[in-house]
Structure formats: structure tokens, C-alpha cells
Amino acid sequence: MEGGQEREAYLFLKEIIKDYKVFFVGLIETKISSVDRDSFVRMMGQGWDFFLLPAVGLSGGIMVIWRSDMASFSVLKTSDQCAIGELNVFKRGIWMITTVYASKETLKRRCLWDFIQEASHKNIPSIFMNENDYDEVGFVGPRFTWCNNKWGGDRILERHDRCLLNTLAINKIQITLVRHLAIVASDHCPIVLKMFEMVCKGRPGFKFEDTWLSFKTAEHIVYSRWKKTFWGDDMEILNKKCKRTLKDLFYWSKARMEDFSSEKDRLKAEIINLQEEESRYGWLIEEKIWLLKAKVKELNVVVNNLNTWWKQRSKAKWIKDGDANTKFFHSFANSRRNANRIS
């Protein structure tokens, strides 16, 4: 994968994690043969751990990542087509999850099903692809999960990616529903299964943020507020100027962040609408395909801007380029909120 595409992929992954409060991710067809701990930390942050099933040459590969403060993952069995493990969600029980990237060859797939069936006898909730007491749950979003990204009559849409649960898992999850997200940084769409409700309550208040130093508008706000006349002794005047300037900077920054967030949500919605239209009719006119590609490119730019905003806001001097938008950095930037967090 090229450097730009790789960056777009992990930035989009971070957006999914943030938007849907994801704590476990299974990635297939990674085409990654190895990854060291430092590279992984630069990509995801300190609060995550991973297991990699290396790709063979330039094909295949499976990687699972999980939030180490919320769960632990123990690998039970692996093959060239799947990784089976137990996910211990703290205070939520143990779940068996199999991440599958099946072979195109029928005989190899039969070996895969036999391999999975050997590990499926445990009486714990399980989430993976199998035909043994595993049911596919409903979904929302575009019908197709894969596109070959070609044009005209060569363009192919399929539903390759699925999430299957056994009966025990279905009974434990209150609302079993999979969400198909927009196809942005891959030829597959991410699929999200909601398992638990996450509650996080923050505290009001604002402080100076390093990111303001990057904008001319912030400099203008400080300059204009500092020139304004205030009455009182020297200490009162200084206090009033600081409070007024900080307040104006805060609300300007909040509006700018909301602009980025609303732009991101608008672009996501437009991409989903175009992909749902393509799912319904099986094709799009060339102008709309170009529009879809332009929206995806624009979304990647906005996500990159948000990534930069969070990196500056975290105020961690040791953060290397690209580390942002993970739960670790949200907590670091707003550490007092941890006191109210209900896990």
C-alpha cells in the first residue's frame, strides 16, 4: 500500500473508532507481512494492542487490534484463512471472535469451516463466519460491501463482508444490528457491530490550546481584544483582557471545530447516499462516479485536518506525526473527564 493510501486508511479507521466508540477491530486483506511495536504506537497510540497474522507475499493478511484498557485478547488458533481468539471484555464477559479472510478455492474453504468448527464447541458468545448455529443479523446502510472501483460495464458490486453470531451472542446483545459504513479508504466498506452502550460525561471549562498559534485569525482576536479599553487597576485590566480574549478564542475555536465536524458528517452522508444509490440500481452514471471519488478525496482532507487539530490539542510534546484521534489522546487532552467515565 502506498504511503498516502496507508495514511488515509488509518486516519479513516481512527474516525470510525472515535465515532462509534470501537474497542475491537478485525482487519482483513491487510497485505502486511510485519509491523513493529513503535510503528503500531505511532499509528494507533499507547492505549491499543494488536495481533498480526502476516500476509503471504502481497496477498491476504489478518490483523486484530483492541483497546487494552477495556479488554484483553488471547489467540487460540490461527490458519492462513482465519484468526480465532477469546476477547475478555472487562466486567462484560468473554467472547470468542474469529476474523476470517476465506480463500477463493472451494477445497481450502472447506478446510477453513472444519478448522473453525473444532473451536466452536465452547459455551461462550461467539462472533464470526460459520454455518453451525450461526445466524446473520440485519444491517443498515448500502447493500454491497465491496466494489472493484472500475468503470462502466466493468464495475462490480458484491456483498462479501458479513458478521455472524451464535445464539448465545445474539441473546446477550440487546439490539443485534450491523452498520455498513461508507467505502472510503479501501475497496471494502467497514462493518460495525454494536455490543454495549458506552457512557461518557465531560466537564465544562476551557483553557488555552496550542492549536490557536497556527491560525492568523487567533492572532487577530488577541490583537483586537488587547487594544480594547478596560477600566480598573493594572491587575483588573490584565485579568479582564485575559478572560475576554480566552473566551473569544474558545468560541471561535469551537465554531471552527464544529465546521470541520459538520463537514465530515455531511461528506459521509453524501458518500453513503451515492453508494446506496449504486447498490439499488447496480450502477452509477460516470458523472456521479466522479462525484463520489471527489467526495471521498474531500473527506480524506477533512479527516486529516481533524487529526491535526487533535494532535495539537493533546499538548503531548512527544507525540510523533500522525498520532491523534484515539481514545488515549482524547483522555490526555481532557484528563479530568476520566473521573466521570462509566466503563
C-alpha positions in Angstrom: 0.0 0.0 0.0 1.3 3.4 -0.9 2.2 5.9 1.8 -0.7 8.3 1.1 -3.2 5.5 0.9 -1.9 4.0 4.1 -2.3 7.3 5.9 -5.8 7.8 4.6 -6.7 4.2 5.7 -5.6 4.6 9.3 -7.0 8.1 9.7 -10.4 6.8 8.5 -10.0 3.9 10.9 -9.5 6.3 13.7 -12.6 8.3 12.7 -14.6 5.1 12.9 -13.2 4.2 16.3 -14.0 7.7 17.6 -17.5 8.0 16.1 -18.7 4.5 17.1 -16.6 4.1 20.3 -15.0 0.9 18.9 -12.8 -1.2 21.2 -12.1 -4.2 18.9 -11.3 -4.2 15.2 -10.7 -7.1 12.8 -8.8 -6.1 9.6 -8.6 -8.5 6.6 -6.5 -8.4 3.5 -4.0 -6.1 5.2 -1.1 -7.1 2.8 1.1 -6.5 5.9 3.9 -9.0 6.5 5.3 -7.4 9.7 4.8 -4.4 11.9 6.9 -3.4 14.9 5.5 -2.0 18.2 6.8 1.5 17.6 5.1 1.8 14.2 1.9 0.5 15.7 2.0 3.0 18.6 2.7 5.8 16.1 -0.4 4.8 14.2 -2.9 3.9 17.0 -1.5 5.4 20.2 -0.5 3.9 23.6 -3.9 2.6 24.6 -4.1 -0.2 22.0 -2.6 -3.7 21.4 -2.6 -5.9 18.4 -2.1 -9.4 16.9 -0.9 -9.8 13.3 -1.3 -12.8 11.0 1.2 -11.9 8.3 0.3 -11.7 4.7 1.8 -14.2 2.2 3.7 -12.2 -0.3 1.4 -9.3 -1.4 -1.9 -11.0 -0.6 -4.0 -11.8 2.4 -3.1 -11.0 6.0 -5.2 -10.5 9.1 -4.8 -8.1 11.9 -6.9 -7.6 15.1 -6.5 -4.6 17.4 -8.2 -3.9 20.7 -8.2 -1.3 23.5 -6.0 -2.7 26.2 -7.8 -0.6 28.9 -11.1 -2.2 28.1 -10.3 -5.8 27.0 -7.6 -8.4 26.5 -7.4 -10.8 23.6 -5.9 -14.3 23.6 -5.2 -16.0 20.4 -6.4 -19.7 20.4 -5.8 -20.9 16.9 -4.7 -19.5 13.5 -4.6 -20.6 10.0 -3.8 -18.8 6.7 -7.5 -18.0 6.5 -8.5 -17.0 10.0 -7.5 -16.0 13.5 -9.5 -17.3 16.4 -9.3 -15.8 19.9 -11.1 -15.0 23.1 -11.8 -11.4 23.8 -12.1 -10.8 27.6 -14.1 -7.5 27.9 -13.5 -6.3 31.4 -16.7 -6.7 33.5 -18.6 -7.7 30.4 -17.6 -11.4 30.0 -15.6 -13.4 27.4 -16.4 -13.5 23.7 -14.9 -15.8 21.1 -14.2 -13.9 17.9 -13.0 -15.4 14.6 -11.7 -13.0 11.9 -11.9 -14.7 8.5 -10.4 -14.0 5.2 -11.5 -17.0 3.2 -9.8 -18.4 0.2 -11.4 -18.3 -3.2 -10.8 -22.1 -3.6 -13.6 -24.3 -2.5 -11.4 -27.0 -1.1 -9.5 -24.6 1.1 -12.8 -23.0 2.3 -14.0 -26.5 3.4 -10.8 -26.9 5.5 -11.5 -23.4 6.9 -15.0 -24.4 8.1 -13.6 -27.6 9.7 -10.9 -25.6 11.4 -13.4 -23.2 12.9 -15.8 -25.9 13.9 -13.2 -27.5 16.1 -13.0 -24.3 18.2 -16.8 -23.6 18.3 -17.9 -26.0 21.0 -17.3 -23.6 23.9 -20.3 -22.3 25.6 -19.5 -18.6 25.2 -20.8 -15.9 22.9 -19.2 -16.1 19.5 -18.9 -13.7 16.6 -17.6 -15.0 13.3 -18.5 -16.7 10.0 -19.7 -20.2 10.2 -22.7 -22.4 9.3 -23.0 -24.1 12.6 -25.7 -22.4 14.8 -24.5 -19.0 13.4 -27.1 -16.5 12.1 -26.5 -13.4 10.1 -28.0 -10.3 11.8 -29.7 -7.4 10.0 -27.8 -4.4 8.6 -28.3 -0.8 7.8 -26.5 1.1 5.1 -25.5 0.3 1.5 -26.4 -3.3 0.5 -23.0 -4.0 -1.1 -19.8 -4.1 0.9 -17.2 -4.4 -1.9 -16.5 -2.6 -5.2 -13.7 -3.3 -7.8 -13.5 0.5 -8.4 -13.7 0.1 -12.2 -15.9 2.0 -14.7 -18.9 1.3 -16.8 -19.7 -2.3 -17.6 -16.5 -3.5 -15.8 -17.7 -2.1 -12.5 -18.7 -4.9 -10.0 -20.5 -4.6 -6.7 -20.8 -7.5 -4.2 -21.7 -8.2 -0.6 -18.6 -10.0 0.6 -18.3 -8.9 4.3 -20.7 -10.3 6.9 -21.0 -10.7 10.6 -22.5 -13.9 12.0 -23.3 -14.6 15.7 -24.2 -17.7 17.6 -27.5 -17.9 19.5 -25.8 -17.1 22.9 -24.2 -14.0 21.5 -27.5 -12.8 19.9 -29.3 -13.2 23.2 -26.6 -11.3 25.1 -26.6 -8.3 22.8 -29.7 -6.1 23.2 -30.1 -5.0 19.6 -28.2 -7.1 17.1 -27.6 -4.9 14.1 -24.6 -4.4 11.8 -24.0 -1.0 10.2 -22.4 -0.8 6.7 -20.2 2.3 6.6 -19.0 4.3 3.6 -16.3 2.8 1.3 -13.6 5.4 1.6 -10.1 4.1 2.2 -10.5 0.6 0.8 -12.4 -1.3 -1.8 -14.4 -2.8 1.1 -16.7 -1.0 3.4 -16.2 -1.3 7.2 -18.9 -3.1 9.1 -19.7 -2.2 12.8 -21.4 -4.4 15.3 -22.7 -2.6 18.5 -22.2 -4.8 21.6 -22.5 -2.4 24.6 -23.6 1.1 25.4 -20.8 3.4 26.3 -21.5 6.4 28.6 -19.0 9.3 28.9 -19.8 12.6 30.5 -17.5 15.6 30.4 -17.0 18.7 32.5 -17.4 22.3 31.3 -14.4 24.7 31.1 -11.8 25.9 28.6 -8.1 26.7 28.5 -5.6 28.0 26.0 -4.8 25.4 23.3 -1.6 25.2 21.3 -3.5 24.8 18.1 -4.6 28.5 18.2 -1.0 29.5 17.5 -1.4 28.0 14.0 -4.1 30.4 12.8 -3.9 34.1 11.8 -7.4 34.6 13.0 -6.4 33.7 16.5 -3.6 36.3 16.3 -6.1 38.9 15.1 -8.5 38.1 18.0 -5.7 38.5 20.6 -4.6 41.8 19.0 -8.0 43.3 18.7 -9.1 42.3 22.3 -5.8 43.6 23.8 -6.3 47.0 22.2 -9.7 47.4 23.7 -10.0 49.8 26.6 -10.8 48.3 30.0 -11.2 50.1 33.3 -9.7 49.3 36.7 -6.2 49.0 38.2 -3.5 47.2 36.3 -4.3 43.7 37.7 -8.0 44.1 37.0 -7.3 45.3 33.4 -4.9 42.3 32.8 -7.4 39.9 34.2 -10.3 41.3 32.1 -8.2 41.2 28.9 -7.1 37.6 29.5 -10.6 36.4 30.3 -12.2 38.2 27.4 -9.5 37.1 24.9 -9.6 33.5 26.1 -13.4 33.4 25.9 -13.4 34.8 22.4 -10.7 32.3 21.3 -12.6 29.4 22.8 -15.9 30.2 21.0 -14.1 30.9 17.7 -12.2 27.6 18.0 -15.4 25.7 18.9 -17.1 27.1 15.8 -14.2 26.1 13.6 -14.2 22.6 15.1 -17.9 22.3 14.5 -17.3 23.4 10.9 -14.8 20.6 10.4 -17.2 18.0 12.2 -20.3 19.1 10.3 -18.3 19.0 7.0 -17.2 15.5 7.8 -20.7 14.3 8.7 -22.1 16.0 5.5 -19.5 14.3 3.3 -20.1 10.9 5.0 -23.8 11.2 4.4 -23.3 12.2 0.7 -20.9 9.3 0.1 -23.4 6.8 1.7 -26.3 8.2 -0.4 -24.3 7.8 -3.6 -23.2 4.2 -2.6 -26.8 3.3 -1.6 -28.0 4.6 -5.0 -25.4 2.4 -6.7 -26.5 -0.5 -4.6 -30.1 -0.1 -5.6 -29.6 0.3 -9.3 -26.3 -1.7 -9.7 -24.6 1.2 -11.5 -23.9 5.0 -11.5 -23.5 7.3 -14.4 -20.0 8.5 -15.0 -20.6 12.0 -13.6 -21.8 10.5 -10.2 -18.8 8.2 -10.0 -16.5 11.2 -10.5 -18.6 13.0 -7.8 -18.2 10.0 -5.5 -14.4 10.0 -5.9 -14.3 13.7 -5.3 -16.3 13.4 -2.1 -14.1 10.6 -0.8 -11.0 12.8 -1.5 -12.6 15.8 0.2 -13.5 13.6 3.2 -9.9 12.5 3.5 -8.7 16.1 3.6 -11.2 17.0 6.3 -10.2 13.9 8.4 -6.6 14.9 8.1 -7.5 18.4 9.4 -9.3 16.9 12.3 -6.4 14.7 13.0 -4.0 17.7 13.1 -6.4 19.6 15.4 -6.5 16.8 18.0 -2.7 16.3 17.8 -2.2 20.0 18.7 -4.9 19.9 21.4 -3.4 17.0 23.2 -0.3 19.1 24.1 1.9 16.0 24.4 5.3 17.1 23.2 6.4 13.5 22.5 3.6 12.8 20.0 5.0 11.9 16.7 3.5 12.9 13.4 0.1 11.3 12.8 -0.8 10.2 16.3 -4.2 11.6 17.1 -7.9 10.9 17.4 -7.5 7.8 19.6 -9.2 7.4 23.0 -5.7 7.8 24.6 -5.3 11.3 23.1 -8.9 12.3 23.9 -8.3 11.3 27.5 -5.0 13.0 27.6 -6.4 16.3 26.3 -9.4 16.1 28.7 -7.9 14.1 31.6 -10.4 15.4 34.2 -13.3 13.7 32.3 -11.9 10.3 33.3 -13.4 10.8 36.8 -16.9 10.7 35.3 -16.4 7.9 32.8 -18.6 4.8 33.3 -16.9 1.7 31.8 
